[in-house]
Amino acid sequence: MKVIIVEDEITASDQLSLLLKEININIEVIKVLDSVKGAIAYFSEPNEAQLIFMDIHLADGIAFEIFKKIKIKTPIIFTTAYDQYAIKAFKVNSIDYLLKPIDEEELSEAIQKFKLLSVDSQLLNTRVENVLQLLKTNSKSYKSTYLVHHRDELLPIKTVDIAYFYIDTGIVKAFTLENKMYIIDKKLEDIEDELDPEVFNRVNRQFIINRNAIENIKQYFNGKLIVNINPIAKERIVVSKAKATVFKKWVDL
């Protein structure tokens, strides 16, 4: 099987190549691409790829931009560290998707799924066309305003003005860039799903932060990070070692 990997992190593409070889020695990675521009150029020409593994965040943008420029008929398995990106739609229509860090068993299952679909080429083509159409038309709208209770009023608070969301003894609080606090009558998990993942990041169980509120990031022990924001948060914001690489990549978009 001839495979192409679209991934901008060398360590991630190397690890995926290694896992693929461990699963099946006959899987050949014929090309690794690291950008939207490079992928558009490559897939605009005839190629031998039978399956594509594609990260959603690339060096020069989001992979969705590729499908606005060219048509790709080759089956795709998406890899992403961000489960906010149309994962529900992918579950229904795509070949498969894998959340990073990629698990060997899940990778093996995704390849097996591809092989089973390949037996029915018409079904496979239909699935590929469906997911690519979803990507082309993906225009998910994110929440722009939260209507909050404040004393005896209801106030519309613009999402872009919120520096961070913080869960404190079971109560979700939103702090604006002007350091005003409002209680949000929702679960932090639900709020996370409503926000634009390019602007907001669930850094740990307690905090969702706005990239525009970040002052600096400091190294912490055991590979962890401390994120300092403005206004200053009530508690120290710590990013785990497991999330540190993905978080830094998000900040550097």
C-alpha positions as MATLAB code, in Angstrom:
seq = 'MKVIIVEDEITASDQLSLLLKEININIEVIKVLDSVKGAIAYFSEPNEAQLIFMDIHLADGIAFEIFKKIKIKTPIIFTTAYDQYAIKAFKVNSIDYLLKPIDEEELSEAIQKFKLLSVDSQLLNTRVENVLQLLKTNSKSYKSTYLVHHRDELLPIKTVDIAYFYIDTGIVKAFTLENKMYIIDKKLEDIEDELDPEVFNRVNRQFIINRNAIENIKQYFNGKLIVNINPIAKERIVVSKAKATVFKKWVDL';
ca = [
       0.000    0.000    0.000;
       1.375    3.408   -0.997;
       0.759    6.128    1.575;
       1.264    9.882    1.715;
       1.572   11.715    5.021;
       0.606   15.382    5.256;
       2.110   16.535    8.548;
       4.254   19.527    9.506;
       5.900   18.030   12.595;
       8.864   15.840   11.691;
       8.638   13.824   14.895;
       4.927   13.164   14.274;
       5.435   12.063   10.661;
       8.405    9.879   11.658;
       6.379    8.268   14.416;
       3.429    7.634   12.101;
       5.751    6.093    9.482;
       7.225    3.825   12.141;
       3.802    2.723   13.369;
       2.653    1.993    9.820;
       5.697   -0.231    9.240;
       5.054   -2.064   12.487;
       1.466   -2.715   11.461;
       2.334   -3.855    7.945;
       5.825   -3.966    6.426;
       4.268   -3.609    2.962;
       2.994   -0.114    3.705;
       5.243    2.350    1.872;
       5.312    6.053    2.721;
       6.072    7.573   -0.663;
       5.891   11.236    0.316;
       5.686   13.488    3.360;
       4.212   16.964    2.832;
       4.280   19.675    5.491;
       2.146   22.518    4.179;
      -1.103   23.486    2.501;
       0.832   24.966   -0.408;
       2.935   21.834   -0.847;
      -0.104   19.559   -0.679;
      -1.971   21.589   -3.296;
       1.020   21.447   -5.645;
       1.561   17.728   -5.121;
      -2.039   16.563   -5.399;
      -2.600   18.735   -8.458;
      -0.427   16.251  -10.340;
      -0.981   12.499  -10.879;
       0.367   10.395   -8.015;
       0.396    6.810   -6.789;
      -1.115    7.342   -3.364;
      -3.691    4.813   -2.235;
      -4.259    6.370    1.176;
      -3.501    9.762    2.729;
      -2.904   10.567    6.393;
      -3.538   14.274    6.846;
      -3.033   16.493    9.867;
      -5.569   19.320   10.092;
      -3.120   21.976   11.345;
      -0.238   22.490    8.915;
       2.736   24.825    8.745;
       0.947   27.474    6.685;
      -2.692   26.997    7.582;
      -5.602   24.610    8.011;
      -5.850   21.525    5.783;
      -9.415   22.473    4.853;
      -7.918   25.114    2.547;
      -6.512   22.350    0.332;
      -9.979   21.181   -0.663;
     -11.045   24.670   -1.678;
      -8.335   24.650   -4.351;
      -8.239   21.085   -5.669;
     -10.235   17.879   -5.770;
      -8.735   14.841   -4.064;
     -10.293   11.448   -4.669;
      -7.768    9.451   -2.666;
      -9.162    8.236    0.702;
      -8.042   10.282    3.685;
      -7.582    9.450    7.346;
      -7.372   12.672    9.314;
      -5.005   13.097   12.228;
      -5.498   15.921   14.671;
      -4.807   17.058   18.188;
      -7.968   19.172   18.087;
     -11.199   17.208   18.416;
     -13.246   20.371   17.864;
     -12.722   20.211   14.086;
     -15.821   18.567   12.648;
     -15.141   15.303   14.440;
     -18.838   14.518   14.707;
     -19.204   14.915   10.959;
     -16.127   12.778   10.333;
     -17.592    9.979   12.427;
     -20.498    9.727   10.042;
     -18.889   10.411    6.696;
     -15.119   10.078    6.662;
     -12.871    7.092    6.192;
     -11.658    7.704    9.734;
      -9.869   10.143   12.017;
      -7.229    9.689   14.673;
      -6.580   11.912   17.654;
      -2.965   12.605   18.552;
      -0.935   11.096   20.036;
      -1.798    8.297   17.634;
      -2.476    4.941   19.223;
      -1.151    1.913   17.312;
      -4.315   -0.097   17.872;
      -6.551    2.710   16.632;
      -4.269    3.195   13.633;
      -4.494   -0.492   12.812;
      -8.291   -0.372   13.070;
      -8.426    2.653   10.754;
      -6.342    0.843    8.126;
      -8.553   -2.219    8.443;
     -11.597   -0.003    7.948;
     -10.018    1.402    4.798;
      -9.331   -2.106    3.474;
     -12.902   -3.225    4.097;
     -14.273   -0.171    2.326;
     -11.873   -0.725   -0.558;
     -13.645   -3.995   -1.309;
     -16.699   -1.931   -2.175;
     -15.143    0.798   -4.319;
     -18.463    2.558   -4.863;
     -19.062    2.885   -1.115;
     -15.486    4.052   -0.598;
     -15.771    6.706   -3.301;
     -19.065    7.878   -1.847;
     -17.528    8.274    1.603;
     -14.534   10.146    0.231;
     -16.735   12.517   -1.750;
     -18.967   13.067    1.275;
     -16.177   14.033    3.620;
     -14.484   16.279    1.062;
     -17.779   18.017    0.405;
     -18.147   18.541    4.144;
     -14.686   20.062    4.268;
     -15.404   22.361    1.363;
     -18.593   23.607    2.921;
     -17.383   23.520    6.503;
     -18.537   26.836    7.870;
     -19.184   25.991   11.490;
     -20.205   29.122   13.312;
     -18.864   29.613   16.793;
     -20.567   31.373   19.654;
     -20.068   35.123   19.451;
     -22.014   36.248   22.533;
     -22.935   34.937   25.964;
     -26.042   36.332   27.615;
     -25.274   36.500   31.326;
     -27.150   37.490   34.471;
     -25.697   40.485   36.245;
     -27.610   41.746   39.245;
     -31.093   42.381   37.863;
     -30.022   42.573   34.218;
     -29.165   40.312   31.300;
     -25.965   41.427   29.610;
     -24.615   40.313   26.219;
     -20.876   39.643   26.603;
     -18.921   39.278   23.372;
     -16.882   36.098   23.272;
     -13.820   37.890   21.882;
     -13.805   40.073   25.020;
     -13.491   37.076   27.338;
      -9.926   36.434   28.513;
     -10.618   33.068   30.083;
     -13.234   30.705   31.444;
     -12.546   29.169   34.851;
     -14.408   26.519   36.817;
     -14.397   27.276   40.538;
     -16.094   24.804   42.928;
     -18.401   23.666   40.157;
     -19.281   27.167   38.944;
     -18.044   28.365   35.550;
     -16.889   31.957   35.549;
     -15.921   34.108   32.583;
     -13.352   36.852   33.102;
     -13.184   39.559   30.471;
     -10.052   41.279   29.221;
     -11.098   44.161   31.481;
     -11.142   41.727   34.430;
     -14.894   41.719   34.916;
     -16.343   38.430   36.110;
     -19.597   36.834   35.018;
     -21.099   33.462   35.877;
     -21.894   31.228   32.897;
     -24.666   28.731   33.496;
     -23.066   25.971   31.419;
     -20.575   23.162   31.747;
     -17.009   23.951   30.764;
     -17.127   21.028   28.303;
     -20.123   22.564   26.503;
     -18.463   25.969   26.367;
     -15.329   24.401   24.902;
     -17.381   22.945   22.051;
     -18.963   26.334   21.305;
     -15.718   28.287   20.995;
     -13.456   28.824   18.010;
     -10.477   26.496   18.667;
      -8.126   28.893   16.923;
      -8.926   31.550   19.535;
      -9.656   29.521   22.670;
      -7.814   26.553   24.144;
      -8.841   24.176   26.939;
      -5.441   24.107   28.586;
      -6.471   21.946   31.528;
      -9.544   20.838   33.437;
     -10.098   24.238   35.000;
      -9.232   26.758   32.299;
     -10.149   27.719   28.752;
      -8.022   30.680   27.701;
      -8.141   33.251   24.924;
      -4.863   33.413   22.969;
      -5.119   37.222   23.063;
      -4.887   37.141   26.862;
      -1.531   35.320   26.932;
       1.320   37.412   28.319;
       4.042   34.761   28.335;
       4.722   31.057   28.773;
       7.309   29.681   31.162;
       8.915   26.275   31.464;
       7.857   24.313   34.530;
       9.207   21.091   36.013;
       8.806   17.721   34.269;
       8.134   19.320   30.890;
       5.064   21.231   32.026;
       4.324   24.853   31.161;
       3.004   27.800   33.138;
       0.869   30.245   31.173;
       0.653   33.821   32.405;
      -2.316   35.800   31.193;
      -3.706   39.292   31.495;
      -5.764   39.788   33.565;
      -4.002   37.551   36.067;
      -5.941   34.397   36.878;
      -6.926   33.376   40.396;
      -4.868   30.183   40.148;
      -1.675   29.206   38.367;
      -2.422   27.932   34.849;
      -0.411   24.770   34.249;
      -0.246   22.872   30.960;
       0.701   19.208   31.326;
       3.717   17.705   29.609;
       1.368   15.651   27.406;
      -0.331   18.809   26.124;
       2.698   21.099   26.059;
       3.785   20.483   22.453;
       0.277   20.834   21.050;
      -0.327   23.953   23.128;
       2.850   25.669   21.896;
       1.890   24.813   18.337;
      -1.537   26.361   18.894;
       0.003   29.559   20.265;
       2.350   29.704   17.277;
      -0.426   29.476   14.632;
];
